[in-house]
Amino acid sequence: MRCCIASLLAVHALTDVSSSRLEDAAQDVKALKRMADHAMAGNDGLNDAKTDVKSLEAMVKHAEQEATEAHANEVTMSKGMLKLNEELKEAQAQKATLVKGMTGLEHVVEAGTKTNTYLSKGVTSMRASVEQGEKDKVKLSKGVLALEREDRFLSKGVLDLKKAIDEDEVEKKELSKGVVDMSAELERERAHNAALQAKLAGDEKEVSSMHALLDRANSAEFASVSFVQVESNSCEAQDAQRRAEVAAKTSALLKGYCEDMCKVVLKHPDCNVCDGFVPPDATPGVNTWDELYAQFDKLKLVGRDMIKEWTGDAGKFGR
């Protein structure tokens, strides 16, 4: 902007100088013409006049050259003025642009100030968040330590549970072995019971044969009728007592035996011989550990009672 103003001032100065030189040259030409006219009027100073005319012609040429140069300078100055006017307009446009830019910069600075304030608040909030994050990190570290302690405790519990499961498996194997042994014992008891029943059947046959003998004895003719009658009555009383004892023992032996055996072989609900009735299992074909333990306990008790009874009965029949 300053360069444009300085150029305009220089052009104005040159224009003023050229105009003054043109005016001086015009005045010199007028003076020379007056001198030529005065010389032509008299004959005394003719030679001096010729000399003056030559000088004047030289001066006129010089003045014309200066006028031409001045005109060229004036044209150049006019072009320069036009160019300077254009530059001035451009400078004014640039000034307006700069003013707008300054206004925009002021808005930008104002927005930057607001942004700085907002960022300051954000930084403050971020610092608070970082502090809270540090506190949460400490709490999380404590929680992780607590979880690690709980994990160690649970791991120990899992090991103890595995140990208990292993011990339970060992106990199950022992119980299974006990069931097998009990099954073998039951088979032996069944064989013994069959033998006892066979013996009871033999006793019944013997009693029947005794009755047959008594009948034949009553039908025969003996001399001592009173003696035979007394002996017959005595045998009948003993036979009735014997029959009652055998029936009581048989009932005691068979009482509950059918039901227990049907439960063992899972045929209890379908057996029509058993006196008692128990509702069928809710999970047929699937034995839980509690059910197995209950069956083992029941088999153990029943087996012991049966062994005691059969041992006593065998001793009695052996007599």
C-alpha angles and dihedrals in degrees: 000000000000091000091054092052092049091050091051091051092050092050091051090050093051091047091054092049093049092049092051092049091051091052091050092050092050091052091050091052091052091050092050092051091053091049091050092051091050092049094049090054094062130046098205098077097036096126093048089049092054090051091048090047091055090048090048092049090052090048090048091052090047090048091048090050090049089047090050090048090046090050091048089047089048091052090047090047090050090052088046090050090051090047091046090049089052090047089047090052090047089048090051090048089049089048090052089047090049090049089051089045090050089050090048090047090051089052089046091049090049091048089046089053090051090045090049090052091048091047090049089054089046091050090050090049090046091052089051089049091049091050090048088047090054090051090048089048090055090048090047091050089052090048091050090051090049090049090049090052090048090047091053089048091049091046089054089047090051091051090049090048091050089049090050090048090051090049089047090052090051090049090048090052090050090048090048089051089049090051090052090049090047090050090052090048090050090051090052090048090050090053090047090048090050089052090049091049090050089051090049089051089051090050090051090051089050090051090048091051089049090053090050090051090049091051092051090046092053092050094050124087112247128171098230102054095166093055093050091047092053092048091048092051090048092051092048091052092048091046092051090049090048091049092050092050092048092048092048092049092046091050091048091050095047096040108113092350095106094046094048093047092047090052090051092052092039093243100111100110091049097047115100095187097066115097098211128055129210122186112257121264116274089224106040115197092014118092119197121210092253090053091048092049090049091049091048091051092047093047090049093052094042092047092051092048092046092048090051093047095044091046090052093045092048089052091050094047090046090061 
